[in-house]
Amino acid sequence: MTQALANLSRLVLVVPVLLGLLAGGAGMMALAPEPDPVPRRWQFDAQFGDLKITQVAGKSYLILTYKVTNNSGQDLLFAPSFEMVGSEDTAIRRSGRGVPADVTASLLRSLNDPLLEDQIGIIGMLQRGPENARQGLVVWPVENTRPGKITIFASGFSGETAIVIPPGSGADKGVTLRKTMMREYADIGDLSLKTDGPLPMNDARWIMR
């Protein structure tokens, strides 16, 4: 009987801890909501090309092209943002930083597409309809030749947002997450050994970030 009471006492002590962990886990899950299965806000249709490595004047760059179409019911401002993260250094690199204007101009000429715009020129009102689709180019300098797995976050393509309040913080501490296209690419090792061509992609999906 004494042993049974001891076991029961231990159980009484453990259960609240387990409940607390479960509640904390639910809170953490709430910090990362999923996008709505059916978009409830405006969303542009986007088609992305391959992530490629190329050289300009002896320096390596990663480039990505895309096409965006506004099939919503109204003309909307298009101001995209692209960020890249490598699994090895986790540094967030925004496209265009450290890219000289003459490098962008050289890449646009080499791609030989008169409709292709740089990341500054493409900002503006995106009119409705496929006839008004825009095509863009984004560029990153290769600053780390061994970034590991590469992830690109493309935002500005959807109006969906979610406000998350971390557990224990006040209502004024909410963080706004935006629906973002995440594209993940495989680790191919040393980028300096790859002189040209696309990088293999593992996954592409919408997330809240």
N, C-alpha and C positions, 0 to 999 in steps of 0.2 A: 504493500500500500504506500509505504514511504517513497519507493522508487517511482511509482505512478504519479504521486503528487509532485515529485521533482520534475518529471518529464512534462507534466501539465504546466508547471511554473515556467519552464524554459519556453514552452510553446506560446504562453501568454506574452512573454518578452519578445519573441521573434516575430509574431504576427504583425504588430504595429510597424516594425522595421520594414517588413515586406510590403505592407500597404504604402508606406512612405516612398519606397523605391518605385512601386508601380505608379504612384501619383506623379513622382518626379519624371518617370519615363514618359508618361502621358503629356506632361508639360513640355518635355523636350521635343516630342513628336509634333506638338502644336507649333513649335518654333519653325518648322519646315513644312508649310502647307503645300499641297500639290495644286497645279493650275486647274481651273475648271475644265472638265472633260469637253464641254461645249462652250466656246468663248462667249462671254456675256458682255464684253467690251469690244471696241474696235480692234482689229488685228490685220496687219498687212500680210499678204502672201509673199513668202520669200523662198528663193531658190539659191542655194550656195554651191559654188564650184569647189574644186579641190584646193586644199592647202598645199602650196608648192614652195620649194626653196629655189632661189635663183640668185644670180650674181650680177652686181652692177659695179663697175670700176674696181673689181677685185674684192668687194665686200659682199657677204651673204645676207639675203633678206628672205623673210617668209611673207608670201602674198596670198590673198584670198579675194576672189571676185564673187559678186552676188547680184541677183536681180530682185527687185521689190515692186510689187503691184498693189495698188489700193483698190480693193473690191468692196470697200465699205460704202455707206450711203452718203458720205460727205468728203470733201477735200480736207486733208489733215497735214499737220506739220510733221515732217520726217527729219529726225535728228538722231541718227544711230550712234551707238557707242560700242566699240569692240575692245575686249580685254583678253589677254593671254596669260596663262599660268602654267608653269612647268612643275611636274611632281618632284623634281630634285631640288629646286631652289625656292619654290612657292612665291617667287616675286611676281607681283601683278604688273603686267606691261600693257599700257594702253597703245593702241595702234597709232602710228604716225609720229610718236615721240622718238626723236633721234634719227628721223628720216629726212634728209635734205630735200628741198623742193625740186632740185634738178634730178634727184634719184626717182622721185615720183613721176616726173615728166618723162624720164627715160623709160620707165616701166610702162606708162600709158602708150608711148610710141611703139614699144616692142610688142605689146599685146594687140596692137592694130585693130582697135575697136573704137570707132568715132563716138559711140554712145556711152563709153565707159567714163565715169567721173571719179575724181579723187574724193577723199572723205570730207573735205571742206566744201567742195563745189556741189555735192549732192544734197547738202542740208537745205531744206526749204519746204514749201507746200507741195505735197504729193497729190496730184489730181486723180480723180476717180477714173477707173477703166484701164484695161490692158494696153490701150494705145498710149497711155501716159506712164507706163512702167519705166523705172530708172535702173541703171546698172552702175555698181560701185566697185571700187578697188580699195582694199585696206592693206597696209604694209607694216611689218615689224622688222627692225634690224636684228640679226642673230647676235645677241650679246653673250649668250651661254651656249656653247656648242653641244653640251650634254644636258639638255633640260629635262630629260626623262619623258614621261607621258605628257602630251600637250593638251590643254583644255582651252577652248575659246568660248567666251561668253558674249553674245550679241544681243544688245538691248535696244529699245526704241522701235520695235516691230509690233508691240502690243500695248494696249491701254490698261490691261488687267493689273491690279495691284492688290496687296494684302498687307494689313497692319498687324504686326506681331508684338505682343507685350511680354518680355521675358519674365519668368516667375520671380516674384518678390519685388518687382519694380513698380513704380507708380504709373497711372494711366497716361502721364505725359512722357513716358519713356518708350513709347511705341516705336518700332522700326518698320519702315515701309519697304516691302519687297515688291519687285516688279517681275512680270513674266519675261523670261529671258531664254533665248535659244542657246543651249549648251552643246558643243561639238567636241568630242574626245578623239584624240589621235594616238596611235601606238608609239611606244618608245622605239626609235630606230637606231639608238646609240649616238655616235658622234656625227653631228650634222655637217661638220667640216669635210667629212668623207663622202657626203652626198652632194654632188655638184648641180643637179637639176632634177625636176620632176615632182610628182605629188607625194604626200605622206599618207600612209594607210590610216583610215578612220575606223574607230571602234564603235562609236555610238553618237546619236544626235537626237535630242529631245528637249521639250520645253520644261523649264523649272521655274520656281520662284526664288529670286535672289535679291 
